[in-house]
Amino acid sequence: MIERARRRLVLPFLLPTLCIYSLLIFAPLALTLAYSFTNWQGHTLARPFFGLGNYRLLLMDPQVRTAFAHTVVFAAAGGFVVFGPALFFSWALSCSIRFKSVFRYLLIAPLVLSVVVVGLLWKLLYNPVFGPFDVALRAIGLDAWALPWLGDSRTALAAVILATAWHQLGMWVLLLSAGLERIPNELGEAARMDGASEWQVYRHVTLPLLWGVLRLLFVLWIILSLQVFAQVWVMVPHGGAAGAAEVMATLIYKRAFASHQWGLACALATALMLVILVTSLVMERLTRRDTVEY
């Protein structure tokens, strides 16, 4: 009887959230999909049906291919830049070290800054005239390495990836540290008593037990990185020189608000949503392993 009463209470509690979620998430998704089959220009109520024309244009547009390639590079390279240090720092903070609270603060502090503030801060750091990076390179005689980082097509995307990794690192360290806290200390101590080194303990005990958390974080990073927008737009407006840092989200914005091709922008957004969905499912399947009980 009690369980039946609880089940009756589920719907009234979930209904307000479901209504809000449907209004803010499901309805825009449905409208985006519907508008992707039209030739809507955004400034009129006329939405002539265009069929699959927008999707055919996407396949033939070289800017779309370039933006998609940059998005994939951002996701892959950014993942390496973020997860490597995050694994190290989360492990270091789980050990008994001096000034642990100071190091934790230094890692987490960038999270309180907004994306706009971080973008403007790193634009100053990358400034080719008075930015500290180029000033330091000139001071040690490496003038050839002093580049306009955000203005050079060879380095613009890498510069944005580095700034994003600095901003996001603390979040991934926190999530990995939470996963490490769940692992019993007795398992590592038993391995050390059997003669295992610290690296062997981490490689054969800690990482397998942490794999469930890592799988979830990998998928979360894919979802976030494939739709990156604010970091790129603030640091390299309009994609930079020759579209050197153009990603899918910035291209969608430009097609909608600059070119007034709202139907095409909706088709781009729909295609990006499908790419994120498929990539997340594939990533989840590829990283699936047997669950380790502890």
Secondary structure, DSSP 8 states (H G I E B T S, - for coil): -HHHHHHHHHHHHHHHHHHHHIIIIIHHHHHHHHHTTB---SSSS---B-TTHHHHHHHH-HHHHHHHHHHHHHHHHHHHHHHHHHHHHHHHHHS--TTHHHHHHHHHGGGGS-HHHHHHHHHHHT-TTT-HHHHHHHHTT-GGG---TTTSTTTHHHHHHHHHHHHHHHHHHHHHHHHHHTS-HHHHHHHHHTT--HHHHIIIIIHHHHHHHHHHHHHHHHHHHHT--HHHHHHSGGGSGGGTT--HHHHHHIIIIIS--HHHHHHHHHHHHHHHHHHHHHHHHHT-------
